[in-house]
Each structure stands twice: as C-alpha cells, then as structure tokens.
Amino acid sequence: MAELAVAMTYGEALFGAAKDLNKVDEFAKDLKDLESVFESEPDFYTFLSSPSIPAKDKKQVIREVFEGKTETEFINFLNVLIDKCRINAYSQIVKVYDELVSRAEGYSYGRIVSVNPLTPQQLSKFEEETAKLLNVKVHLKNETDPGLIGGVVIYIEGKIIDASVRNRLQTLAGSLM
C-alpha cells in the first residue's frame, strides 16, 4: 500500500510538471525509454537502486548517460528519485503517469477477467462495447480466473459488469431456493 502511495505521489508530481511545461508526451517517451533500459540492463537498475552506492555517483552516471538525449527536467526527476531512494518504485510511477495521461485524454482504465487469455481482437471488441455502454473511451487489461467457468467480468470506474457463467449459476441457485 505504501508503494502505491509513493508511486501516486511521484507520478502525479511528474504529470503535473509535464503539463505545466507542455512536455507530457516527451516525459512519457523518456519514462518508457528508461523502463526499456531497466528491462534490457538489469544491472543498471540494480546500480541505481543500491543503497550502498552514493547518490552523487548515481547522479553522475545518469548525467553521463542521459544528458542531451532526454529532457533536462526528466533528469532532475531521476535525481530526486535517487535522493529520496525511490528508484525501486519506478515501474509503478510509470504506470501512474500513463494512467494520468490516458485520463487526461478521456480514457478510463479497467480490467476484464476471463477464464482464458483474450485475443487482441476479443479485447478490442470488449473495449468497444464497454465504451458504448459507459459512454467513455476504454482501455481494458485482461486477467484470467479459471473459477469463472465461462464468460467475463469487467471492472471499470467502480462498476462491475458480471457476464460470467459463475454469476449466472449463483443467480439461478438463489432463485431456486
């Protein structure tokens, strides 16, 4: 829970700064680029998140690697994460930032739970239908739950759309009793 609060605090701060500077897309690109670096070079992530390495050494490496290749304000943001020992929350911060960008663009995020993973075409169709139903643009993330037996459950904007076989069976059992 504390990790989510940290991610929300930093993600919201970065998004606010990006809006003020009119660099929302640039920061989004920088966030994704660094996330890719962390995935392809896990030692770099370990270096930046290690408490035994002085912050000044980490900042120097950040400056050498990213100066001229990314926004100066983004480098400053990384320096703050280093100073506050928050690099370990980076991937969550990226998610919060992305969600804030999508919301600003009028999208709502939700999740769709199915027995088996949905194909991209199926997911797209559910997004379209949910968007029509709720009158908003929708992004759904697919999760699986074999206990559903069949059908799907959609969670979005505090609403639940339960079209699962499990729900239908529970409803039928309740009406039979």
C-alpha positions in Angstrom: 0.0 0.0 0.0 2.8 2.4 0.9 4.5 1.6 -2.5 1.3 2.7 -4.3 1.2 5.9 -2.3 4.8 6.6 -3.3 4.1 5.9 -7.0 1.0 8.0 -7.0 2.8 10.9 -5.3 5.7 10.9 -7.8 3.6 10.0 -10.8 1.2 12.8 -10.1 4.0 15.3 -9.5 5.7 14.4 -12.7 2.5 14.6 -14.7 1.7 18.0 -13.1 5.2 19.3 -14.1 4.9 17.8 -17.6 1.6 19.6 -18.1 3.0 22.8 -16.8 6.0 22.5 -19.2 3.8 21.2 -22.0 6.0 18.1 -22.3 3.6 15.3 -21.4 4.5 13.3 -24.5 8.2 13.9 -24.1 8.2 12.7 -20.5 6.1 9.7 -21.4 8.7 8.7 -24.0 11.5 9.3 -21.5 9.8 7.1 -18.9 9.2 4.3 -21.4 12.8 4.5 -22.8 14.3 4.2 -19.3 11.9 1.4 -18.4 13.2 -0.4 -21.5 16.8 0.2 -20.4 16.0 -1.3 -17.0 14.5 -4.4 -18.6 17.4 -4.9 -21.0 20.1 -3.9 -18.5 19.0 -5.1 -15.0 22.5 -4.3 -13.7 21.8 -0.6 -14.4 18.6 -0.8 -12.4 20.5 -2.6 -9.6 23.2 0.1 -9.6 20.6 2.9 -9.3 18.6 1.2 -6.6 21.5 0.1 -4.5 21.7 1.8 -1.1 25.4 1.1 -0.8 26.3 3.3 -3.8 26.5 7.1 -3.1 23.8 9.2 -4.7 26.4 11.5 -6.2 27.9 8.6 -8.2 24.4 7.5 -9.4 23.6 11.1 -10.5 26.9 11.4 -12.3 26.1 8.2 -14.3 22.6 9.5 -15.0 24.0 12.7 -16.3 26.6 11.0 -18.4 24.2 8.5 -19.9 21.1 10.8 -20.5 22.3 14.4 -20.8 21.4 15.6 -24.3 19.3 12.5 -25.0 16.4 13.3 -22.8 14.6 16.3 -21.2 16.6 18.1 -18.5 13.6 18.1 -16.2 13.4 14.4 -16.6 17.0 14.0 -15.5 16.1 16.3 -12.5 13.2 14.0 -11.7 15.5 10.9 -11.7 17.9 12.8 -9.4 15.0 13.4 -7.0 14.2 9.6 -7.1 17.8 8.9 -6.3 18.0 11.4 -3.5 14.8 10.0 -1.9 15.8 6.3 -2.6 12.6 5.8 -4.7 14.1 4.2 -7.9 12.6 0.9 -6.7 9.1 2.5 -7.3 10.0 3.4 -10.9 7.8 0.9 -12.8 4.8 1.8 -10.6 5.4 5.5 -11.2 5.4 4.8 -15.0 2.0 3.1 -14.6 0.5 6.0 -12.6 1.9 8.5 -15.2 0.5 6.5 -18.1 -2.9 6.3 -16.4 -3.0 10.0 -15.8 -2.1 10.7 -19.4 -4.9 8.4 -20.6 -7.4 10.0 -18.2 -6.4 13.5 -19.4 -7.1 12.2 -23.0 -10.6 11.0 -21.8 -9.8 7.3 -21.3 -11.0 5.1 -18.4 -8.9 2.1 -17.3 -10.4 -1.1 -16.2 -9.8 -4.8 -16.2 -11.6 -7.7 -17.8 -11.4 -11.1 -16.1 -11.9 -14.2 -18.3 -11.2 -17.9 -18.0 -8.6 -17.9 -20.7 -6.5 -15.0 -22.1 -8.4 -12.9 -24.6 -7.0 -12.4 -28.1 -6.2 -8.8 -29.1 -9.3 -8.8 -31.3 -11.6 -10.0 -28.5 -10.1 -7.4 -26.1 -10.7 -4.7 -28.6 -14.3 -5.8 -29.1 -14.9 -5.7 -25.3 -13.4 -2.3 -25.1 -15.7 -1.0 -27.9 -18.8 -2.5 -26.3 -17.9 -1.2 -22.8 -17.1 2.2 -24.3 -20.6 2.3 -25.8 -22.2 1.2 -22.6 -20.5 3.7 -20.4 -20.1 6.5 -23.0 -16.3 6.8 -22.4 -13.1 5.7 -24.1 -11.9 2.5 -22.5 -8.7 0.6 -22.0 -9.1 -2.9 -20.5 -6.3 -5.1 -19.1 -7.0 -8.8 -19.3 -6.6 -11.1 -16.3 -7.6 -14.8 -16.0 -9.6 -16.7 -13.4 -10.5 -20.3 -14.2 -13.1 -20.1 -11.4 -15.4 -18.1 -13.7 -16.2 -21.3 -15.7 -17.0 -19.0 -18.7 -17.9 -15.5 -19.7 -16.2 -12.4 -18.4 -16.3 -9.9 -15.5 -15.4 -6.2 -16.3 -14.3 -3.8 -13.5 -14.2 -0.2 -14.5 -14.9 3.2 -12.8 -16.1 1.4 -9.7 -18.6 -0.6 -11.7 -18.8 -4.3 -12.2 -20.3 -5.8 -15.3 -20.6 -9.5 -14.5 -21.4 -11.7 -17.5 -19.8 -14.8 -16.1 -21.2 -18.3 -16.0 -20.4 -18.5 -12.3 -22.6 -15.4 -11.7 -25.5 -16.9 -13.7 -25.3 -20.1 -11.8 -25.3 -18.3 -8.5 -28.3 -16.2 -9.6 -30.1 -19.4 -10.7 -29.3 -21.2 -7.4 -30.6 -18.1 -5.5 -33.9 -18.1 -7.4 -34.4 -21.8 -7.0 -34.1 -21.5 -3.2 
